[in-house]
């Protein structure tokens, strides 16, 4: 009986654990749905704002085109009406004079004829209309000019909106922050990982460690403890005071032994600093990066579904490099290499800086 009660207690504890796991999963799914809804609302609001700005720009250009065309037409119409009025007035005066002359020519009153003749014998003064004309207004160039102006304004509007979106994404990305810690089981024997898993640097001597397929060797590298297989995430790493480092993400299945070529084809998306001043994106052929000031803190940002890995100078809020159009099919792990000690000049650690918000896998 006692044994059965013990077994029953064990089963009850297992069931309780299963209930708690499912409750945690429910909470996690609800949180994910909340974040997804917020992201959808934010993206919709951004999209409406952007396209509203573009529509307003086009409507403004259209209104200017109509106004310019109407002004030209009104100007032509006004001048034409002035000429027509003058011509009609002169025609009226000439008709009246002609009628007077016909009447006088039929008159049998000799005295009246002689008295009126001096004033009627000459044509009344009129304007010389020989060189007066109205050239039809030319409108073809107005549309072209308005279109060029509209395109310029649209280009400027799009550039400003893209900058605003990029700045907003950079500044409002906190909900995508993840709490990254280093996995010492993957660390090269020369690396010293802090107890809290937030710092790593290269020591002068290698530790005696059991061989493991998880461990990098001879590459002086280490992975984060947690992998990510959906959504967006970012983490910040302090690189101040270092003469060489490599940061990025890597597939969990990457080769960790022997010579490793860090590039997307081999499952690594990373950038690096070499020889104190040379920055590269580690593609099949390393791509030199134009970096004006040495970053003190680098942000690694991943959009799993979009196939995007971006690197930012956090303090300057400047994009350093992006890998776009990638296809991810397995978990990605934060990847770090503090580099060799470089005769004591590169002993400063890579430091994963704290984030204000965390999210679960």
DRENVEX-557205 format. One line per field, with one value per residue (C-alpha): x, y, z; residue in one letter. Coordinates in nm, 2 decimals, decimal comma, padded with zeros to 4 digits. Example, Ala and Ser with C-alpha at 12.3 -4.5 7.8 and 13.67 -1.06 7.14 Angstrom:
! residues 2
px = (01,23|01,37)
py = (-00,45|-00,11)
pz = (00,78|00,71)
res = (a|s)
END
This chain:
! residues 361
px = (00,00|00,28|00,46|00,15|00,10|00,46|00,41|00,09|00,27|00,54|00,27|00,09|00,42|00,48|00,12|00,17|00,49|00,31|00,03|00,29|00,47|00,15|00,05|00,39|00,34|00,00|00,15|00,43|00,18|-00,04|00,27|00,38|00,03|00,03|00,37|00,25|-00,07|00,13|00,38|00,09|-00,08|00,25|00,33|-00,02|00,00|00,35|00,22|-00,09|00,12|00,38|00,12|-00,09|00,22|00,28|-00,08|-00,08|00,24|00,07|-00,25|-00,05|00,14|-00,19|-00,35|-00,05|-00,08|-00,45|-00,38|-00,10|-00,30|-00,61|-00,40|-00,25|-00,60|-00,75|-00,47|-00,52|-00,90|-00,87|-00,65|-00,87|-01,18|-01,01|-00,93|-01,27|-01,43|-01,22|-01,29|-01,66|-01,66|-01,47|-01,70|-02,00|-01,86|-01,78|-02,13|-02,28|-02,07|-02,16|-02,53|-02,49|-02,31|-02,58|-02,85|-02,67|-02,61|-02,98|-03,07|-03,21|-03,14|-02,85|-02,77|-02,76|-02,54|-02,29|-02,29|-02,24|-02,00|-01,68|-01,73|-01,83|-01,59|-01,31|-01,32|-01,32|-00,99|-00,93|-00,65|-00,42|-00,50|-00,27|00,00|-00,24|-00,29|-00,34|-00,10|-00,27|-00,12|00,12|00,03|00,24|00,54|00,33|00,25|00,61|00,74|00,47|00,56|00,93|00,86|00,62|00,88|01,14|00,90|00,81|01,17|01,24|00,93|01,02|01,37|01,25|00,99|01,24|01,48|01,19|01,10|01,46|01,51|01,19|01,29|01,63|01,49|01,17|01,32|01,34|01,06|01,28|01,57|01,68|01,88|02,19|02,44|02,75|02,77|03,10|03,06|03,12|03,41|03,76|04,00|04,17|03,86|03,76|03,38|03,26|03,04|02,73|02,80|02,80|03,17|03,44|03,81|04,11|04,36|04,73|04,71|04,47|04,28|04,28|03,92|03,76|03,71|03,36|03,19|03,02|03,35|03,52|03,88|04,11|03,88|03,87|03,49|03,19|02,82|02,53|02,33|02,00|01,90|01,62|01,40|01,14|01,06|01,29|01,57|01,86|02,14|02,41|02,78|03,04|03,36|03,53|03,91|03,95|04,18|04,00|03,66|03,39|03,02|02,71|02,49|02,55|02,34|02,35|02,48|02,79|03,13|03,33|03,65|03,94|03,97|03,64|03,55|03,30|03,04|02,67|02,74|02,89|02,62|02,78|02,65|02,91|03,12|03,46|03,74|04,09|04,42|04,27|04,11|03,98|03,62|03,47|03,15|03,24|03,09|03,24|03,49|03,52|03,36|03,54|03,30|03,32|03,32|03,40|03,43|03,52|03,20|03,21|02,89|02,75|02,39|02,32|01,96|01,79|01,46|01,43|01,13|01,26|01,61|01,78|02,09|02,19|02,47|02,45|02,68|02,46|02,59|02,60|02,27|02,44|02,39|02,72|02,61|02,31|02,28|01,95|01,75|01,88|01,69|01,70|01,58|01,72|01,80|02,04|02,28|02,46|02,82|03,12|03,50|03,70|04,01|04,35|04,52|04,73|05,04|04,83|04,66|04,33|04,26|03,95|03,64|03,34|03,06|02,69|02,52|02,20|01,86|01,55|01,32|01,36|01,17|01,15|01,25)
py = (00,00|00,24|00,16|00,23|00,56|00,65|00,57|00,77|01,06|01,04|01,03|01,32|01,52|01,44|01,55|01,87|01,94|01,87|02,11|02,38|02,33|02,37|02,68|02,83|02,74|02,90|03,22|03,21|03,17|03,45|03,68|03,59|03,67|04,00|04,09|03,98|04,20|04,50|04,45|04,42|04,74|04,93|04,82|04,91|05,25|05,30|05,19|05,41|05,71|05,65|05,59|05,88|06,10|05,97|06,02|06,38|06,45|06,33|06,51|06,83|06,79|06,72|07,03|07,24|07,11|07,19|07,53|07,61|07,50|07,70|08,01|07,99|07,94|08,22|08,45|08,37|08,40|08,73|08,88|08,74|08,89|09,23|09,22|09,09|09,37|09,63|09,49|09,47|09,83|09,95|09,74|09,90|10,25|10,18|10,04|10,34|10,57|10,37|10,40|10,78|10,80|10,60|10,81|11,13|11,01|10,95|11,28|11,55|11,82|12,00|12,22|11,92|11,73|12,02|12,06|11,69|11,60|11,73|11,51|11,20|11,21|11,05|10,70|10,72|10,65|10,28|10,05|09,88|09,51|09,38|09,24|09,17|08,80|08,55|08,26|07,94|07,86|07,56|07,31|07,00|07,11|07,18|06,82|06,71|06,98|06,89|06,52|06,59|06,80|06,53|06,26|06,47|06,53|06,17|06,07|06,31|06,20|05,83|05,90|06,08|05,81|05,53|05,72|05,76|05,40|05,29|05,52|05,40|05,04|05,11|05,30|05,10|04,76|04,69|04,44|04,22|04,23|03,88|03,79|03,63|03,43|03,25|02,87|02,77|02,42|02,56|02,79|02,74|02,63|02,97|03,16|03,28|03,31|03,50|03,33|03,52|03,43|03,79|03,84|03,66|03,72|03,53|03,41|03,35|02,98|02,71|02,52|02,15|02,06|01,73|01,70|01,78|01,80|02,12|02,30|02,53|02,43|02,57|02,86|03,10|03,12|03,06|03,04|03,17|02,92|02,98|02,93|03,12|02,99|03,25|03,62|03,91|03,95|04,16|04,19|04,44|04,37|04,61|04,59|04,90|04,87|04,57|04,55|04,25|04,07|03,88|03,90|03,75|03,44|03,08|02,77|02,52|02,25|02,44|02,27|02,37|02,17|02,24|02,53|02,72|02,97|03,21|03,29|03,23|02,93|02,76|02,88|03,19|03,55|03,78|04,09|04,15|04,39|04,30|04,47|04,74|04,94|04,70|04,60|04,32|04,14|03,78|03,66|03,41|03,69|03,93|04,26|04,57|04,79|05,17|05,26|05,62|05,59|05,28|05,14|05,09|04,88|04,67|04,56|04,23|04,22|03,91|03,89|03,51|03,51|03,79|03,62|03,94|03,98|04,34|04,50|04,85|05,09|05,15|05,48|05,64|05,46|05,37|05,05|04,88|04,59|04,37|04,02|04,01|03,75|03,46|03,14|03,00|02,65|02,58|02,75|03,04|03,10|03,42|03,38|03,55|03,56|03,81|03,73|03,63|03,84|04,01|04,03|04,18|04,45|04,27|04,14|04,36|04,13|04,12|04,22|04,14|04,45|04,43|04,45|04,60|04,35|03,98|03,73|03,35|03,11)
pz = (00,00|00,09|-00,23|-00,43|-00,26|-00,34|-00,70|-00,70|-00,55|-00,82|-01,09|-00,93|-00,93|-01,30|-01,39|-01,19|-01,38|-01,71|-01,61|-01,52|-01,85|-02,04|-01,84|-01,92|-02,29|-02,29|-02,13|-02,39|-02,68|-02,55|-02,52|-02,87|-03,00|-02,81|-02,97|-03,31|-03,28|-03,16|-03,45|-03,70|-03,56|-03,57|-03,92|-04,04|-03,88|-04,04|-04,38|-04,36|-04,26|-04,54|-04,82|-04,69|-04,73|-05,08|-05,18|-05,04|-05,23|-05,55|-05,48|-05,42|-05,75|-05,93|-05,77|-05,88|-06,23|-06,25|-06,10|-06,34|-06,64|-06,53|-06,46|-06,81|-06,96|-06,76|-06,86|-07,23|-07,19|-07,01|-07,28|-07,56|-07,40|-07,38|-07,75|-07,84|-07,64|-07,81|-08,15|-08,09|-07,96|-08,27|-08,50|-08,32|-08,38|-08,74|-08,80|-08,64|-08,86|-09,17|-09,09|-09,04|-09,38|-09,56|-09,40|-09,50|-09,85|-09,90|-09,74|-09,98|-09,73|-09,89|-09,59|-09,35|-09,59|-09,61|-09,23|-09,16|-09,44|-09,27|-08,97|-09,16|-09,46|-09,26|-09,09|-08,72|-08,53|-08,48|-08,35|-08,60|-08,55|-08,81|-08,57|-08,28|-08,22|-07,94|-07,94|-07,81|-07,47|-07,48|-07,21|-07,30|-07,10|-06,79|-06,73|-06,78|-06,54|-06,28|-06,32|-06,27|-05,97|-05,83|-05,88|-05,70|-05,41|-05,40|-05,39|-05,11|-04,92|-04,97|-04,85|-04,54|-04,47|-04,51|-04,27|-04,02|-04,04|-04,01|-03,71|-03,55|-03,60|-03,45|-03,15|-03,09|-03,12|-02,75|-02,75|-02,97|-02,73|-02,61|-02,30|-02,44|-02,23|-02,35|-02,35|-02,20|-02,34|-02,68|-02,59|-02,72|-02,44|-02,46|-02,39|-02,04|-02,00|-01,70|-01,44|-01,55|-01,91|-02,02|-02,10|-02,29|-02,36|-02,47|-02,21|-02,27|-02,19|-02,30|-02,03|-02,01|-02,11|-02,22|-02,59|-02,71|-03,05|-02,93|-02,86|-03,11|-03,18|-03,30|-03,39|-03,09|-03,08|-02,86|-02,91|-02,71|-02,49|-02,66|-03,02|-03,20|-03,48|-03,54|-03,52|-03,46|-03,21|-03,12|-02,86|-02,80|-02,75|-02,62|-02,83|-02,68|-02,65|-02,88|-03,18|-03,32|-03,29|-03,48|-03,41|-03,57|-03,56|-03,67|-03,73|-03,46|-03,69|-03,80|-03,81|-03,50|-03,57|-03,79|-04,03|-04,04|-04,32|-04,17|-04,44|-04,50|-04,72|-04,41|-04,18|-04,04|-04,07|-03,92|-03,94|-03,79|-03,70|-03,81|-03,75|-03,54|-03,83|-04,10|-04,09|-04,30|-04,37|-04,39|-04,71|-04,95|-05,03|-04,74|-04,81|-04,67|-04,47|-04,47|-04,10|-04,01|-03,63|-03,43|-03,28|-02,91|-02,90|-03,19|-03,22|-03,39|-03,53|-03,69|-03,86|-03,90|-04,14|-04,36|-04,38|-04,25|-04,03|-03,97|-03,77|-03,62|-03,44|-03,14|-03,03|-03,38|-03,48|-03,81|-04,01|-04,06|-04,28|-04,37|-04,50|-04,69|-04,87|-04,66|-04,59|-04,24|-04,17|-03,82|-03,50|-03,51|-03,22|-03,12|-03,23|-03,07|-03,12|-02,90|-03,11|-02,99|-02,72|-02,98|-02,76|-02,48|-02,69|-02,74|-02,39|-02,34|-02,32|-02,54|-02,31|-02,37|-02,24|-02,04|-02,21|-02,05|-02,20|-02,25|-02,45|-02,44|-02,71)
res = (x|x|x|x|x|x|x|x|x|x|x|x|x|x|x|x|x|x|x|x|x|x|x|x|x|x|x|x|x|x|x|x|x|x|x|x|x|x|x|x|x|x|x|x|x|x|x|x|x|x|x|x|x|x|x|x|x|x|x|x|x|x|x|x|x|x|x|x|x|x|x|x|x|x|x|x|x|x|x|x|x|x|x|x|x|x|x|x|x|x|x|x|x|x|x|x|x|x|x|x|x|x|x|x|x|x|x|x|x|x|x|x|x|x|x|x|x|x|x|x|x|x|x|x|x|x|x|x|x|x|x|x|x|x|x|x|x|x|x|x|x|x|x|x|x|x|x|x|x|x|x|x|x|x|x|x|x|x|x|x|x|x|x|x|x|x|x|x|x|x|x|x|x|x|x|x|x|x|x|x|x|x|x|x|x|x|x|x|x|x|x|x|x|x|x|x|x|x|x|x|x|x|x|x|x|x|x|x|x|x|x|x|x|x|x|x|x|x|x|x|x|x|x|x|x|x|x|x|x|x|x|x|x|x|x|x|x|x|x|x|x|x|x|x|x|x|x|x|x|x|x|x|x|x|x|x|x|x|x|x|x|x|x|x|x|x|x|x|x|x|x|x|x|x|x|x|x|x|x|x|x|x|x|x|x|x|x|x|x|x|x|x|x|x|x|x|x|x|x|x|x|x|x|x|x|x|x|x|x|x|x|x|x|x|x|x|x|x|x|x|x|x|x|x|x|x|x|x|x|x|x|x|x|x|x|x|x|x|x|x|x|x|x|x|x|x|x|x|x|x|x|x|x|x|x|x|x|x|x|x|x)
END
